[in-house]
Amino acid sequence: MDESLAVQVLFYLDLIDYFFDDDDLHFRAVVIPDKTKLDHKVRGQDHDTWYYRMYYRLLFALVNPENRYRIFLDIKDTRSEPKIQKLREVLCTSKHGFAKTVIENVQSVRSHEVAQVQLADLLIGALSYLHRGETGNKGKLAIIQRIKQKSKRSLVHDTPLSQKSIY
């Protein structure tokens, strides 16, 4: 590993440490082992609808009616606004029928403009690399190892819904 790459890896490891050391940061992921096995026709949906259903599945377990939320999603495309508003509506009406004040806002953002979304991208990238069975990049493997160490999890099994994040 050349020196500049080693510095980058150290930076990413520091970010992982920062995430696990901050009690206000939490992360949850939905891992789809093999998207080629998805049969959207059977479910009466297209891939885009499925994508937002996975957001719902991810977020539903996290929402507590006693709190207030502003949800920021990495921008998917220029036509996502109606789906985002539908996601907010479904989350609000399905979680004990609470008022829309619980989820104050759901909006798309450019990930490079929001530090928390960049951090989520780092964690998603590590999980994706692990679940694809990749082993060729020592830097990525070091990041995965740090996440395993800090979370005390293998990262290959589901986290119980009762647990709010990977740690």
Accessible surface in RSA format (square Angstrom, percent):
REM  Atomic radii and reference values for relative SASA: ProtOr
REM  Chains: A
REM  Algorithm: Lee & Richards
REM  Probe-radius: 1.40
REM  Slices: 20
REM RES _ NUM      All-atoms   Total-Side   Main-Chain    Non-polar    All polar
REM                ABS   REL    ABS   REL    ABS   REL    ABS   REL    ABS   REL
RES MET A   1   124.70  64.6  41.68  27.6  83.02 197.7  51.61  43.9  73.10  96.8
RES ASP A   2    94.34  66.1  78.26  77.9  16.08  38.0  46.58 109.6  47.76  47.6
RES GLU A   3   144.74  83.1 133.12 100.7  11.62  27.7  52.60 101.7  92.14  75.2
RES SER A   4    79.61  67.3  69.20  92.3  10.41  24.0  52.89 112.6  26.71  37.4
RES LEU A   5    78.05  43.5  77.20  55.2   0.85   2.1  78.05  54.8   0.00   0.0
RES ALA A   6    35.55  32.7  33.96  52.4   1.59   3.6  34.86  49.1   0.69   1.8
RES VAL A   7    90.35  59.5  89.58  81.1   0.76   1.8  89.58  77.8   0.76   2.1
RES GLN A   8    90.99  50.9  89.57  65.5   1.42   3.4  27.16  57.8  63.83  48.4
RES VAL A   9    13.79   9.1  13.79  12.5   0.00   0.0  13.79  12.0   0.00   0.0
RES LEU A  10   110.20  61.4 109.76  78.5   0.44   1.1 109.76  77.1   0.44   1.2
RES PHE A  11   114.38  57.2 110.44  68.4   3.93  10.2 113.65  68.9   0.73   2.1
RES TYR A  12    75.07  35.0  75.07  42.7   0.00   0.0  36.77  27.6  38.30  47.2
RES LEU A  13    17.44   9.7  17.44  12.5   0.00   0.0  17.44  12.2   0.00   0.0
RES ASP A  14    92.06  64.5  86.68  86.3   5.38  12.7  23.35  54.9  68.71  68.5
RES LEU A  15    50.76  28.3  50.46  36.1   0.29   0.7  50.74  35.6   0.02   0.1
RES ILE A  16     0.00   0.0   0.00   0.0   0.00   0.0   0.00   0.0   0.00   0.0
RES ASP A  17    32.24  22.6  32.24  32.1   0.00   0.0  13.40  31.5  18.84  18.8
RES TYR A  18   122.33  57.1 116.18  66.1   6.15  16.0  86.13  64.7  36.19  44.6
RES PHE A  19     3.65   1.8   3.65   2.3   0.00   0.0   3.65   2.2   0.00   0.0
RES PHE A  20    19.14   9.6   5.23   3.2  13.91  36.2   5.23   3.2  13.91  39.8
RES ASP A  21   103.50  72.5  72.81  72.5  30.70  72.6  31.14  73.3  72.36  72.2
RES ASP A  22    40.41  28.3  34.64  34.5   5.76  13.6  11.59  27.3  28.82  28.7
RES ASP A  23   116.92  81.9 104.07 103.6  12.84  30.4  33.57  79.0  83.34  83.1
RES ASP A  24   126.85  88.9 103.33 102.8  23.52  55.6  28.80  67.8  98.05  97.8
RES LEU A  25    34.82  19.4  33.95  24.3   0.87   2.2  34.82  24.5   0.00   0.0
RES HIS A  26   104.65  57.2  73.71  51.2  30.94  79.1  57.17  58.9  47.48  55.3
RES PHE A  27    16.83   8.4  11.99   7.4   4.84  12.6  16.74  10.1   0.09   0.3
RES ARG A  28    29.09  12.2  18.39   9.4  10.70  25.5   7.08   9.7  22.01  13.3
RES ALA A  29    38.17  35.1  10.74  16.6  27.42  62.4  13.90  19.6  24.27  64.3
RES VAL A  30    44.87  29.5  16.51  15.0  28.35  68.3  19.88  17.3  24.99  67.8
RES VAL A  31    59.31  39.0  35.97  32.6  23.35  56.3  38.91  33.8  20.41  55.4
RES ILE A  32    46.98  26.7  27.56  20.5  19.42  46.8  27.56  19.8  19.42  52.7
RES PRO A  33   121.15  88.3  90.90  82.9  30.25 110.0  93.96  77.6  27.19 169.0
RES ASP A  34    55.24  38.7  46.02  45.8   9.22  21.8  20.99  49.4  34.24  34.2
RES LYS A  35   120.04  58.6 105.76  64.9  14.27  34.0  56.10  50.5  63.93  68.1
RES THR A  36   124.50  88.6  88.66  89.9  35.84  85.4  87.19 117.1  37.32  56.4
RES LYS A  37   165.56  80.8 136.02  83.5  29.54  70.3  87.32  78.6  78.23  83.3
RES LEU A  38    56.73  31.6  34.52  24.7  22.21  55.8  37.24  26.2  19.49  52.4
RES ASP A  39    79.25  55.5  66.56  66.3  12.69  30.0  30.08  70.8  49.18  49.0
RES HIS A  40    36.87  20.1  33.37  23.2   3.50   8.9  30.15  31.1   6.72   7.8
RES LYS A  41   189.24  92.3 166.44 102.1  22.81  54.3 114.95 103.5  74.30  79.1
RES VAL A  42   113.69  74.8  80.42  72.8  33.27  80.2  88.35  76.8  25.34  68.7
RES ARG A  43   171.64  72.1 149.61  76.3  22.03  52.5  36.01  49.2 135.64  82.2
RES GLY A  44    66.06  81.5   0.00   N/A  66.06  81.5  36.84 101.1  29.22  65.4
RES GLN A  45    26.71  14.9   5.86   4.3  20.85  49.6   9.19  19.6  17.52  13.3
RES ASP A  46    79.70  55.8  72.34  72.0   7.37  17.4  40.90  96.2  38.81  38.7
RES HIS A  47    81.29  44.4  76.55  53.2   4.74  12.1  57.13  58.9  24.16  28.1
RES ASP A  48    40.48  28.4  38.31  38.1   2.17   5.1  21.44  50.5  19.04  19.0
RES THR A  49    34.16  24.3  33.94  34.4   0.22   0.5  24.30  32.6   9.86  14.9
RES TRP A  50    21.85   8.8  21.85  10.6   0.00   0.0  17.48   9.3   4.38   7.1
RES TYR A  51    70.69  33.0  68.29  38.9   2.40   6.2  42.76  32.1  27.93  34.4
RES TYR A  52    16.35   7.6  14.89   8.5   1.46   3.8  12.38   9.3   3.97   4.9
RES ARG A  53   113.40  47.6 109.81  56.0   3.58   8.5  43.41  59.3  69.99  42.4
RES MET A  54    40.90  21.2  39.88  26.4   1.02   2.4  39.96  34.0   0.94   1.3
RES TYR A  55    38.05  17.8  36.33  20.7   1.71   4.5  27.71  20.8  10.34  12.7
RES TYR A  56    61.40  28.7  61.40  34.9   0.00   0.0  47.68  35.8  13.72  16.9
RES ARG A  57   138.08  58.0 128.35  65.4   9.73  23.2  39.02  53.3  99.06  60.0
RES LEU A  58    34.12  19.0  32.73  23.4   1.39   3.5  34.12  24.0   0.00   0.0
RES LEU A  59    18.79  10.5  18.79  13.4   0.00   0.0  18.79  13.2   0.00   0.0
RES PHE A  60    69.76  34.9  69.74  43.2   0.02   0.1  69.76  42.3   0.00   0.0
RES ALA A  61    12.72  11.7   3.68   5.7   9.05  20.6  10.10  14.2   2.62   6.9
RES LEU A  62    47.91  26.7  40.79  29.2   7.12  17.9  40.84  28.7   7.07  19.0
RES VAL A  63     4.59   3.0   2.12   1.9   2.47   5.9   2.12   1.8   2.47   6.7
RES ASN A  64    54.19  37.4  52.51  50.7   1.68   4.0  10.11  24.3  44.08  42.6
RES PRO A  65    50.28  36.6  40.46  36.9   9.82  35.7  40.56  33.5   9.73  60.5
RES GLU A  66   153.86  88.3 121.23  91.7  32.63  77.7  46.07  89.1 107.79  88.0
RES ASN A  67    70.21  48.4  65.85  63.6   4.36  10.5  14.47  34.8  55.74  53.9
RES ARG A  68   131.48  55.2 104.73  53.4  26.76  63.7  42.38  57.9  89.10  54.0
RES TYR A  69    49.23  23.0  45.27  25.8   3.95  10.3  46.32  34.8   2.91   3.6
RES ARG A  70   160.70  67.5 137.11  69.9  23.60  56.2  30.85  42.2 129.86  78.7
RES ILE A  71    17.68  10.1  14.36  10.7   3.33   8.0  17.40  12.5   0.29   0.8
RES PHE A  72    85.41  42.7  65.31  40.5  20.10  52.3  65.31  39.6  20.10  57.5
RES LEU A  73    12.47   6.9  10.71   7.7   1.77   4.4  12.47   8.8   0.00   0.0
RES ASP A  74    51.12  35.8  45.03  44.8   6.09  14.4  16.79  39.5  34.34  34.2
RES ILE A  75    76.13  43.3  60.00  44.7  16.13  38.9  60.00  43.2  16.13  43.8
RES LYS A  76    74.31  36.3  41.16  25.3  33.15  78.9  21.70  19.5  52.60  56.0
RES ASP A  77    39.56  27.7  26.94  26.8  12.62  29.8  29.16  68.6  10.41  10.4
RES THR A  78   133.73  95.1 100.35 101.7  33.38  79.5  84.04 112.9  49.69  75.1
RES ARG A  79   185.78  78.0 169.79  86.6  15.99  38.1  78.50 107.3 107.28  65.0
RES SER A  80     6.56   5.5   4.53   6.0   2.03   4.7   2.38   5.1   4.18   5.9
RES GLU A  81    94.92  54.5  93.04  70.4   1.88   4.5  55.69 107.7  39.23  32.0
RES PRO A  82    96.39  70.3  83.34  76.0  13.05  47.5  91.51  75.6   4.88  30.3
RES LYS A  83    61.12  29.8  57.89  35.5   3.23   7.7  37.49  33.7  23.63  25.2
RES ILE A  84     0.99   0.6   0.99   0.7   0.00   0.0   0.99   0.7   0.00   0.0
RES GLN A  85    72.03  40.3  67.71  49.5   4.32  10.3  42.61  90.7  29.41  22.3
RES LYS A  86   114.56  55.9 111.91  68.7   2.65   6.3  73.09  65.8  41.47  44.2
RES LEU A  87     7.64   4.3   3.00   2.1   4.64  11.7   7.24   5.1   0.40   1.1
RES ARG A  88    43.65  18.3  43.65  22.2   0.00   0.0   2.67   3.6  40.98  24.8
RES GLU A  89    71.46  41.0  71.12  53.8   0.34   0.8  10.95  21.2  60.51  49.4
RES VAL A  90    52.20  34.3  52.10  47.2   0.10   0.3  52.20  45.4   0.00   0.0
RES LEU A  91     0.27   0.1   0.27   0.2   0.00   0.0   0.27   0.2   0.00   0.0
RES CYS A  92     0.76   0.6   0.76   0.8   0.00   0.0   0.76   1.9   0.00   0.0
RES THR A  93    90.27  64.2  71.34  72.3  18.92  45.1  59.35  79.7  30.91  46.7
RES SER A  94    47.82  40.4  20.32  27.1  27.51  63.4  29.06  61.9  18.77  26.3
RES LYS A  95    25.58  12.5  25.20  15.5   0.38   0.9   3.92   3.5  21.66  23.1
RES HIS A  96   151.35  82.7 109.40  76.0  41.95 107.3  86.08  88.7  65.27  76.0
RES GLY A  97    57.12  70.4   0.00   N/A  57.12  70.4  24.08  66.1  33.04  74.0
RES PHE A  98    25.54  12.8  11.87   7.3  13.68  35.6  19.34  11.7   6.20  17.7
RES ALA A  99    63.04  58.0  45.98  70.9  17.06  38.8  57.65  81.2   5.39  14.3
RES LYS A 100   101.07  49.3  95.95  58.9   5.12  12.2  57.45  51.7  43.62  46.5
RES THR A 101    84.26  59.9  80.09  81.2   4.16   9.9  75.59 101.5   8.66  13.1
RES VAL A 102     5.97   3.9   5.97   5.4   0.00   0.0   5.97   5.2   0.00   0.0
RES ILE A 103     0.00   0.0   0.00   0.0   0.00   0.0   0.00   0.0   0.00   0.0
RES GLU A 104    73.31  42.1  51.40  38.9  21.91  52.2  25.45  49.2  47.86  39.1
RES ASN A 105    51.52  35.5  51.17  49.4   0.35   0.8  11.09  26.7  40.42  39.1
RES VAL A 106     0.92   0.6   0.00   0.0   0.92   2.2   0.00   0.0   0.92   2.5
RES GLN A 107    67.46  37.7  67.23  49.1   0.23   0.5  17.69  37.6  49.77  37.7
RES SER A 108    30.84  26.1  11.87  15.8  18.97  43.7  10.58  22.5  20.26  28.4
RES VAL A 109    18.41  12.1  12.24  11.1   6.17  14.9  18.41  16.0   0.00   0.0
RES ARG A 110   127.87  53.7 125.81  64.1   2.06   4.9  16.61  22.7 111.26  67.4
RES SER A 111    24.09  20.4  22.10  29.5   1.99   4.6   0.00   0.0  24.09  33.7
RES HIS A 112   128.56  70.3 110.81  77.0  17.75  45.4  79.20  81.6  49.35  57.4
RES GLU A 113   113.21  65.0  76.48  57.9  36.73  87.5  35.23  68.1  77.98  63.7
RES VAL A 114    34.91  23.0  31.91  28.9   3.01   7.2  34.91  30.3   0.00   0.0
RES ALA A 115    74.94  68.9  63.47  97.9  11.47  26.1  64.61  91.0  10.33  27.4
RES GLN A 116   115.11  64.4 107.54  78.6   7.57  18.0  42.33  90.1  72.78  55.2
RES VAL A 117    15.06   9.9  13.93  12.6   1.13   2.7  15.06  13.1   0.00   0.0
RES GLN A 118    84.33  47.2  77.64  56.7   6.69  15.9  24.33  51.8  59.99  45.5
RES LEU A 119    17.90  10.0  15.34  11.0   2.57   6.5  17.30  12.2   0.60   1.6
RES ALA A 120    29.72  27.3  27.37  42.2   2.35   5.3  28.73  40.5   0.99   2.6
RES ASP A 121    56.01  39.2  47.84  47.6   8.17  19.3  25.76  60.6  30.25  30.2
RES LEU A 122    29.73  16.6  21.31  15.2   8.42  21.2  28.50  20.0   1.23   3.3
RES LEU A 123     3.11   1.7   2.94   2.1   0.17   0.4   2.94   2.1   0.17   0.4
RES ILE A 124    86.02  49.0  85.38  63.6   0.64   1.6  85.90  61.9   0.13   0.3
RES GLY A 125    37.58  46.3   0.00   N/A  37.58  46.3  33.23  91.2   4.35   9.7
RES ALA A 126     8.64   7.9   2.15   3.3   6.48  14.7   6.47   9.1   2.17   5.7
RES LEU A 127    15.86   8.8  15.16  10.8   0.69   1.7  15.78  11.1   0.08   0.2
RES SER A 128    42.27  35.7  34.54  46.1   7.73  17.8  20.26  43.1  22.02  30.8
RES TYR A 129    12.47   5.8  12.47   7.1   0.00   0.0   9.71   7.3   2.77   3.4
RES LEU A 130    35.81  19.9  26.16  18.7   9.65  24.3  27.20  19.1   8.61  23.2
RES HIS A 131    66.30  36.2  34.65  24.1  31.65  81.0  24.38  25.1  41.92  48.8
RES ARG A 132   147.58  62.0 112.87  57.5  34.71  82.7  69.60  95.1  77.98  47.3
RES GLY A 133    55.86  68.9   0.00   N/A  55.86  68.9  34.15  93.7  21.72  48.6
RES GLU A 134    76.24  43.8  66.68  50.4   9.56  22.8   8.77  17.0  67.47  55.1
RES THR A 135   103.44  73.6  88.55  89.8  14.90  35.5  55.98  75.2  47.46  71.7
RES GLY A 136    75.16  92.7   0.00   N/A  75.16  92.7  42.06 115.4  33.10  74.1
RES ASN A 137    56.10  38.7  51.01  49.3   5.09  12.3  13.98  33.6  42.12  40.7
RES LYS A 138   156.73  76.5 147.98  90.8   8.75  20.8  92.14  82.9  64.59  68.8
RES GLY A 139     4.42   5.4   0.00   N/A   4.42   5.4   2.92   8.0   1.50   3.4
RES LYS A 140    92.24  45.0  90.88  55.8   1.36   3.2  47.17  42.5  45.07  48.0
RES LEU A 141    62.71  34.9  58.46  41.8   4.25  10.7  58.81  41.3   3.91  10.5
RES ALA A 142    36.73  33.8  25.64  39.6  11.09  25.2  33.53  47.2   3.20   8.5
RES ILE A 143    10.94   6.2  10.94   8.2   0.00   0.0  10.94   7.9   0.00   0.0
RES ILE A 144     5.68   3.2   5.68   4.2   0.00   0.0   5.68   4.1   0.00   0.0
RES GLN A 145   107.26  60.0 107.11  78.3   0.15   0.4  44.81  95.4  62.45  47.4
RES ARG A 146    60.85  25.5  59.10  30.1   1.74   4.1   4.85   6.6  55.99  33.9
RES ILE A 147     1.48   0.8   1.48   1.1   0.00   0.0   1.48   1.1   0.00   0.0
RES LYS A 148    61.22  29.9  57.39  35.2   3.82   9.1  16.59  14.9  44.63  47.5
RES GLN A 149   114.38  64.0  95.70  69.9  18.68  44.5  39.98  85.1  74.40  56.4
RES LYS A 150    65.01  31.7  51.01  31.3  14.01  33.3  22.73  20.5  42.29  45.0
RES SER A 151     8.61   7.3   0.00   0.0   8.61  19.8   0.13   0.3   8.48  11.9
RES LYS A 152   180.44  88.0 144.28  88.5  36.16  86.1 112.23 101.0  68.21  72.7
RES ARG A 153    72.77  30.6  60.37  30.8  12.40  29.5  19.68  26.9  53.09  32.2
RES SER A 154    53.66  45.3  39.35  52.5  14.31  33.0  42.93  91.4  10.73  15.0
RES LEU A 155    15.24   8.5   4.23   3.0  11.01  27.7   9.56   6.7   5.68  15.3
RES VAL A 156    79.92  52.6  56.69  51.3  23.23  56.0  57.77  50.2  22.15  60.1
RES HIS A 157   145.96  79.8 123.99  86.2  21.97  56.2  88.26  91.0  57.70  67.1
RES ASP A 158   131.66  92.2 108.17 107.7  23.49  55.5  37.01  87.1  94.65  94.4
RES THR A 159    24.85  17.7  13.47  13.7  11.38  27.1   5.22   7.0  19.63  29.7
RES PRO A 160    72.75  53.0  59.91  54.6  12.84  46.7  72.58  59.9   0.16   1.0
RES LEU A 161   125.42  69.8 115.58  82.7   9.84  24.7 115.77  81.3   9.65  26.0
RES SER A 162   103.02  87.1  69.08  92.2  33.95  78.2  58.06 123.6  44.96  63.0
RES GLN A 163    45.47  25.4  39.15  28.6   6.32  15.1  26.74  56.9  18.74  14.2
RES LYS A 164    97.31  47.5  93.76  57.5   3.55   8.5  71.08  64.0  26.23  27.9
RES SER A 165     3.03   2.6   1.95   2.6   1.08   2.5   0.26   0.6   2.77   3.9
RES ILE A 166    13.37   7.6  13.37  10.0   0.00   0.0  13.37   9.6   0.00   0.0
RES TYR A 167    72.92  34.0  42.15  24.0  30.77  80.1  59.54  44.7  13.38  16.5
END  Absolute sums over single chains surface
CHAIN  1 A    10965.8       8973.3       1992.6       6077.1       4888.7
END  Absolute sums over all chains
TOTAL         10965.8       8973.3       1992.6       6077.1       4888.7
